[in-house]
Amino acid sequence: MAERQGLRERKRQRTHDALSAAAISLFLRHGYDRVSVADVAAAAEVSKPTLFKYFPSKEDLVLHRIADHRAEAARVVRQRDPDEAPLGALHRHFRAGLDRRDPVTGLNDHPEVLAYHGMVFDTPSLSARVARYAADDEEALAEALTEASPPTDRLGARLAASQIVAVQRVLARENWHRLRQGRTADQLHPEAVAAADQAFRQLATGLAAYAAPAPPDRR
């Protein structure tokens, strides 16, 4: 019984991945708004009801790749070693993602990955969904930070989570922009690591540099 269930699950996953791959290929070739769900179903040789069993909406055909990383920061905090600080664990995890060219860090120069991110950022319905994912990630991370350092006040944890999620988003978007300008991932990697180190140092020390007024212009 367990073997049959495992076989069914693997078959379902293969179908899921094939449907998504077919959809993303069509979207990148013709434009997200110009391809309908019916077009995707026809290309994949399945019915629309079958497609919707795997993906509830057109956006889900694209964004499941990003959804796989939902609440990842919270998981990193919860699964860290007992002697590792939450921020240190998140820093280490992001650095490791850069090293393996994880697309979620923005440091992946495969043409399809670059085009995929461009489609997501340039399509309002997709970017709006990604923004909702980020809000959910903040909430999950705030809970994990509260658990990690009791008694942490809820507001403090939420403020920290929002800054951490924003930093990771900015780093990834900056990497992607630089790759689109013609850099390779290997060329950019040292700069991306240095930027991540700087960003996490700034998180660790707070925003003191921005708390004081600018010195008067002596010219």
Secondary structure, DSSP 8 states (H G I E B T S, - for coil): -HHHHHHHHHHHHHHHHHHHHHHHHHHHHH-GGG--HHHHHHHHT--HHHHHHH-SSHHHHHHHHHHTTTTHHHHHHHHS-TTS-HHHHHHHHHHHHHHTT-GGGT----HHHHHHHHHHHH-HHHHHHHHHHHHHHHHHHHHHHHHHSSS--HHHHHHHHHHHHHHHHHHHHHHHHHHHTT--HHHHHHHHHHHHHHHHHHHHH-SGGGTS-------
